[in-house]
């Protein structure tokens, strides 16, 4: 098995606030590099004070478009997350898996709900 590398979200983003989509893209690019090369990564959230769903969607949720759930589970681990951020991450992952399984169906459902209002 290959060596697991630990990367700090704080160092990737440059501050303790993980709220911006642009910051999520920075993190996602790092993760994709590891996954594309079949390398293990631990993503540390040490010293991160705030995490938003938009950040997590662009950092981790988008991975489910190009990588299998099995590959992500095997190669990507997260550490040092606050309990409420872990709950948010789980919600983002479940939503992403559902969306990328059938994006047209999800978009159609959203459009139907919006048309009813």
Secondary structure in CASP SS format (residue, H / E / C, confidence):
PFRMAT SS
TARGET T0000
AUTHOR 0000-0000-0000
METHOD secondary structure of the structure
MODEL  1
X C 1.00
X C 1.00
X C 1.00
X C 1.00
X E 1.00
X E 1.00
X E 1.00
X E 1.00
X H 1.00
X H 1.00
X H 1.00
X H 1.00
X H 1.00
X C 1.00
X C 1.00
X C 1.00
X E 1.00
X E 1.00
X C 1.00
X C 1.00
X H 1.00
X H 1.00
X H 1.00
X H 1.00
X H 1.00
X H 1.00
X H 1.00
X H 1.00
X H 1.00
X H 1.00
X H 1.00
X H 1.00
X H 1.00
X H 1.00
X H 1.00
X H 1.00
X C 1.00
X C 1.00
X C 1.00
X C 1.00
X E 1.00
X E 1.00
X E 1.00
X E 1.00
X C 1.00
X C 1.00
X C 1.00
X C 1.00
X C 1.00
X E 1.00
X E 1.00
X C 1.00
X H 1.00
X H 1.00
X H 1.00
X H 1.00
X H 1.00
X H 1.00
X H 1.00
X H 1.00
X H 1.00
X C 1.00
X H 1.00
X H 1.00
X H 1.00
X H 1.00
X C 1.00
X C 1.00
X H 1.00
X H 1.00
X H 1.00
X H 1.00
X H 1.00
X H 1.00
X H 1.00
X E 1.00
X E 1.00
X E 1.00
X E 1.00
X C 1.00
X C 1.00
X C 1.00
X H 1.00
X H 1.00
X H 1.00
X H 1.00
X H 1.00
X H 1.00
X H 1.00
X H 1.00
X H 1.00
X H 1.00
X H 1.00
X H 1.00
X H 1.00
X H 1.00
X H 1.00
X H 1.00
X H 1.00
X H 1.00
X H 1.00
X C 1.00
X H 1.00
X H 1.00
X H 1.00
X H 1.00
X H 1.00
X H 1.00
X H 1.00
X H 1.00
X H 1.00
X H 1.00
X H 1.00
X H 1.00
X H 1.00
X H 1.00
X C 1.00
END
